[in-house]
């Protein structure tokens, strides 16, 4: 479910040319247009609105209830609460994922809130808030299975999408991979007893569990050491705005708002490591 999330690791060195290019306004953006400059907190507060790029088709993070209802979702609620802390309105600009960074580069919106994973490559070009979503990879099995950890996958069958890095985790553990198109199909094969396990993102399992009313017949028995982290993305040069969003997120964590939003969508708090 994540958008290429990865552990947050600040790069020790960023090349001089790359650093100069993001510091300059008016350089080329990913879509061939002119790249907008970063934003300050003062500019956003003067405008009175935080413009947010998001998909609107990525449940449970950013979607329309029933396909045509009001925009809602975990990321939508989090960034709306952040905007309230900044004392500004929030305006959403719905954009396909493939074009979302180009939209940020071009200044069509101020930030992205759409489960954007913090990766080394992105840290070279963009600023990020502190994470508001943490999710390890998890090993999922039928309740009562004798599989208790990744070592037990050796010689077993694991249902995996081959486009996911989770398939590699299962293979490295010695599992025979049964190809599936997505988690719902993997879960169904598990429930039917046709495969032994599946490895996926914890958020994916929690969302599936919510959709099934908590009764899945499946359980998590192990987690990966690597934990994915997602955050708000900004254009380079937006340091004061990033700091203000970090402060807002810290306040929302302290008063329980992030936990409440998280539990509403996932049944537990995924906003903390």
C-alpha positions as CSV (number, residue, x, y, z in Angstrom):
1,X,0.0,0.0,0.0
2,X,2.9,2.3,0.5
3,X,4.3,4.6,-2.1
4,X,7.8,3.3,-2.2
5,X,8.4,3.9,1.5
6,X,11.9,3.3,3.0
7,X,13.6,3.8,6.3
8,X,14.4,7.5,6.9
9,X,18.2,7.9,6.4
10,X,19.6,11.4,5.9
11,X,22.3,11.2,3.3
12,X,25.7,12.3,4.6
13,X,26.8,13.9,1.4
14,X,24.8,15.5,-1.4
15,X,26.7,16.5,-4.5
16,X,27.5,20.1,-5.0
17,X,25.8,20.3,-8.4
18,X,22.6,18.7,-7.0
19,X,22.6,21.0,-4.0
20,X,23.0,24.0,-6.2
21,X,20.3,22.9,-8.6
22,X,17.6,22.6,-6.0
23,X,18.6,25.9,-4.4
24,X,17.9,27.8,-7.6
25,X,14.4,28.9,-8.6
26,X,13.5,28.5,-12.2
27,X,15.5,25.3,-13.0
28,X,13.9,22.5,-15.0
29,X,11.3,20.3,-13.3
30,X,10.6,16.6,-13.9
31,X,7.9,17.5,-16.5
32,X,10.1,19.8,-18.5
33,X,8.6,23.0,-17.1
34,X,10.1,25.6,-14.7
35,X,10.6,24.4,-11.1
36,X,8.9,26.5,-8.4
37,X,10.9,27.8,-5.4
38,X,10.4,26.5,-1.9
39,X,7.7,28.0,0.3
40,X,8.0,29.6,3.7
41,X,5.6,29.4,6.6
42,X,4.9,33.1,6.3
43,X,3.9,32.7,2.6
44,X,1.5,30.0,3.4
45,X,0.0,31.9,6.3
46,X,-0.3,35.0,4.2
47,X,-2.1,33.0,1.5
48,X,-4.3,31.5,4.2
49,X,-4.4,28.1,2.5
50,X,-2.2,25.1,2.4
51,X,-2.5,23.5,-1.0
52,X,-2.0,19.7,-0.8
53,X,-1.4,17.3,-3.6
54,X,-3.0,13.9,-3.1
55,X,-4.4,11.1,-5.2
56,X,-8.0,10.8,-4.1
57,X,-8.1,7.2,-5.3
58,X,-5.8,5.5,-2.7
59,X,-7.9,4.0,0.0
60,X,-7.6,4.2,3.0
61,X,-5.2,7.1,2.7
62,X,-6.8,9.5,0.3
63,X,-10.1,8.5,-1.4
64,X,-13.8,9.3,-2.0
65,X,-16.2,7.2,0.1
66,X,-18.3,5.1,-2.3
67,X,-16.3,6.6,-5.2
68,X,-18.2,9.9,-5.3
69,X,-18.4,11.1,-1.7
70,X,-16.3,13.7,0.1
71,X,-12.5,13.3,0.0
72,X,-11.4,11.4,3.1
73,X,-8.8,9.1,4.4
74,X,-5.9,8.8,6.8
75,X,-3.6,11.2,5.0
76,X,-6.4,13.6,4.3
77,X,-7.3,13.8,8.0
78,X,-3.7,14.1,9.2
79,X,-2.9,17.0,6.9
80,X,-6.2,18.7,7.6
81,X,-5.4,18.6,11.3
82,X,-1.9,20.0,10.5
83,X,-3.4,22.9,8.6
84,X,-5.6,23.7,11.5
85,X,-2.5,23.8,13.7
86,X,-1.0,26.3,11.2
87,X,-4.2,28.4,11.3
88,X,-4.8,28.0,7.6
89,X,-7.4,26.4,5.4
90,X,-6.5,23.2,3.4
91,X,-7.2,22.8,-0.3
92,X,-6.7,19.5,-2.0
93,X,-5.5,19.1,-5.6
94,X,-6.1,15.5,-6.7
95,X,-3.4,14.2,-9.0
96,X,-2.4,10.8,-10.3
97,X,0.6,9.3,-8.5
98,X,2.8,9.3,-11.6
99,X,2.4,13.1,-11.9
100,X,2.4,14.0,-8.2
101,X,6.0,15.1,-7.9
102,X,5.9,17.0,-11.2
103,X,3.0,18.9,-9.7
104,X,4.9,19.7,-6.6
105,X,7.9,20.8,-8.7
106,X,5.7,23.1,-10.8
107,X,4.1,24.7,-7.8
108,X,0.6,23.4,-8.5
109,X,0.5,22.6,-4.8
110,X,2.6,23.3,-1.7
111,X,3.1,19.9,-0.3
112,X,2.2,16.2,-0.9
113,X,0.3,14.1,1.6
114,X,-0.1,10.7,0.0
115,X,1.9,8.1,1.9
116,X,5.1,9.4,0.4
117,X,8.0,7.2,1.5
118,X,11.2,8.8,2.6
119,X,14.0,7.4,0.4
120,X,17.6,8.5,-0.2
121,X,16.9,9.5,-3.8
122,X,14.0,11.7,-2.7
123,X,16.0,13.3,0.1
124,X,18.4,14.6,-2.5
125,X,15.6,16.6,-4.1
126,X,12.9,17.3,-1.6
127,X,12.3,18.2,2.0
128,X,10.3,15.9,4.4
129,X,8.5,16.3,7.6
130,X,8.9,13.9,10.5
131,X,7.1,10.6,9.6
132,X,3.5,10.2,10.5
133,X,3.2,6.6,9.4
134,X,5.4,3.7,10.4
135,X,5.0,0.2,9.0
136,X,7.2,-2.9,9.0
137,X,6.9,-5.9,6.7
138,X,5.0,-8.7,8.4
139,X,4.6,-12.4,8.1
140,X,1.0,-13.4,7.9
141,X,-0.3,-16.9,8.4
142,X,-3.6,-18.7,9.2
143,X,-4.5,-18.7,12.9
144,X,-3.0,-21.8,14.6
145,X,-0.3,-22.2,12.0
146,X,3.0,-23.8,13.1
147,X,4.9,-21.0,11.3
148,X,6.2,-18.7,14.0
149,X,8.9,-16.7,12.1
150,X,10.6,-16.1,8.8
151,X,13.0,-19.1,9.4
152,X,9.9,-21.4,9.3
153,X,9.2,-20.4,5.6
154,X,11.9,-22.7,4.4
155,X,10.2,-25.2,2.1
156,X,6.7,-23.6,2.6
157,X,4.6,-21.8,0.0
158,X,4.1,-18.0,0.3
159,X,1.6,-16.0,-1.8
160,X,3.3,-12.9,-3.2
161,X,2.9,-10.2,-5.9
162,X,6.1,-10.5,-7.9
163,X,6.3,-6.8,-8.3
164,X,6.8,-6.3,-4.6
165,X,10.0,-6.5,-2.6
166,X,8.2,-8.8,-0.2
167,X,8.4,-11.6,-2.7
168,X,12.2,-11.4,-2.4
169,X,11.9,-11.6,1.4
170,X,9.9,-14.8,1.1
171,X,12.3,-16.2,-1.4
172,X,15.3,-15.4,0.7
173,X,13.7,-17.2,3.6
174,X,13.4,-20.4,1.5
175,X,9.8,-20.2,0.5
176,X,8.3,-21.3,-2.8
177,X,6.5,-18.2,-4.1
178,X,2.9,-18.5,-5.5
179,X,2.2,-15.5,-7.7
180,X,-0.9,-13.4,-6.8
181,X,-2.2,-10.1,-8.1
182,X,-2.7,-8.5,-4.7
183,X,-3.1,-9.0,-1.0
184,X,-6.8,-9.9,-1.2
185,X,-6.0,-12.8,-3.4
186,X,-3.2,-13.9,-1.1
187,X,-5.5,-13.7,1.9
188,X,-8.1,-15.8,0.2
189,X,-5.5,-18.5,-0.7
190,X,-4.4,-18.5,3.0
191,X,-7.9,-18.9,4.2
192,X,-8.5,-21.8,1.8
193,X,-5.3,-23.5,3.0
194,X,-3.8,-23.4,-0.5
195,X,-0.7,-21.5,0.7
196,X,1.1,-21.4,4.0
197,X,1.9,-17.7,4.4
198,X,2.3,-14.3,2.8
199,X,4.7,-11.4,3.5
200,X,3.3,-7.9,3.1
201,X,3.2,-4.4,4.6
202,X,1.6,-4.2,8.1
203,X,-0.7,-1.3,6.9
204,X,-2.0,-3.6,4.2
205,X,-3.0,-6.3,6.7
206,X,-4.6,-3.8,9.1
207,X,-6.6,-2.3,6.3
208,X,-7.8,-5.7,5.2
209,X,-8.6,-6.6,8.8
210,X,-10.8,-3.5,9.1
211,X,-12.6,-4.3,5.9
212,X,-13.4,-7.8,7.2
213,X,-14.7,-6.5,10.5
214,X,-11.7,-7.9,12.3
215,X,-12.5,-11.5,11.5
216,X,-10.0,-12.7,9.0
217,X,-8.8,-16.0,10.4
218,X,-5.3,-14.7,9.8
219,X,-2.6,-13.4,12.1
220,X,0.8,-11.7,12.1
221,X,3.5,-13.8,13.6
222,X,6.7,-11.9,12.8
223,X,7.9,-8.5,11.6
224,X,10.9,-7.3,9.6
225,X,13.5,-5.2,11.3
226,X,13.2,-2.6,8.6
227,X,10.3,-0.2,9.2
228,X,8.9,1.9,6.4
229,X,8.3,5.6,7.1
230,X,6.0,8.1,5.3
231,X,5.8,11.8,5.6
232,X,4.7,15.1,4.1
233,X,6.9,16.1,1.1
234,X,7.9,19.7,0.3
235,X,10.0,21.4,-2.4
236,X,13.6,22.2,-1.4
237,X,13.9,25.5,0.3
238,X,10.8,25.1,2.5
239,X,12.7,24.8,5.7
240,X,10.5,27.1,7.8
241,X,7.3,25.4,6.6
242,X,8.8,22.0,7.3
243,X,9.7,23.1,10.8
244,X,6.1,24.3,11.4
245,X,4.6,21.1,10.1
246,X,6.9,19.1,12.3
247,X,5.8,21.2,15.3
248,X,2.2,20.7,14.3
249,X,2.7,16.9,14.0
250,X,4.4,16.8,17.4
251,X,1.5,18.7,19.0
252,X,-1.1,16.4,17.3
253,X,0.9,13.4,18.6
254,X,1.0,14.8,22.1
255,X,-2.7,15.5,22.4
256,X,-3.7,12.1,20.9
257,X,-5.1,13.4,17.6
258,X,-2.7,11.3,15.4
259,X,-3.5,8.2,17.5
260,X,-7.2,8.8,17.2
261,X,-7.0,9.3,13.4
262,X,-4.9,6.2,13.0
263,X,-7.1,4.0,15.1
264,X,-10.1,5.1,13.1
265,X,-8.6,3.8,9.9
266,X,-6.4,0.9,11.1
267,X,-7.6,-0.2,14.5
268,X,-4.3,0.7,16.1
269,X,-1.8,3.5,16.2
270,X,0.5,3.5,13.2
271,X,1.7,7.1,13.7
272,X,4.4,6.0,16.2
273,X,7.4,3.7,15.7
